[in-house]
């Protein structure tokens, strides 16, 4: 019985977290965001916020209506798209970053926020930073993205 209850709770919370978009903490938007998780990013308040969102189903309403802290600005959505793209296309992206050209690396540069005019400079920058982004053959997409975040924070002129 306890396993069924936990499974039902997880099934109610996880889809709500996956549907969240906008500029808000880990728990997403909805009633839980308004009451709890918009105050800080502590684990306990994020868990309580996510649980509240999942229990009352307010995240779906907030996303549909654009209320309860659910926005359409896409800041979190774009970051997540870049993460997913890097993971799914990791081998091709690695190869094209080394070459300094290609469809995958150009698309990735767009997802990172580079405008059409700045994309070639960003792609060349990625090629120059290849050894930093991929220090070993076992570098994962998450490790590459973490390194990329650090090097791009020093060169904001490449984005936008």
DATALIN-V972247 format. One line per field, one symbol per residue. ss: DSSP state (h for helix, s for strand, l for the rest). burial: I if it has 16 or more other ideal C-beta (glycine too) atoms within 10 Angstrom, else O. Layout:
BEGIN
ss=???
burial=???
END
This chain:
BEGIN
ss=lhhhhhhhhhhhhhhhhhhlllllllllllhhhhhhhlllllhhhhhhhhhhhhhhlhhhhhhhhlllllllllhhhhhhhhhhhhhhlhhhhhhhhhhlllhhhhhhhhhhlllhhhhhhhhhhhhhlhhhhlllllllhhhhhhhhhhhhhllhhhll
burial=OOOOOOOOOOOOIOOIOOIIIIOIIOIIIIIIIIIIIIOOOOOOIIIIIIIIIIOOOIIIOIIOOOOIIIIOOOOIOOOOOIOOIIOOIOOOIIOIIOOOOIOIIIIIIIIIIIOOOIIOOIIOIIIOIOOOIIOOOOOOIOOIIOIIOOOIOOOOOIOO
END
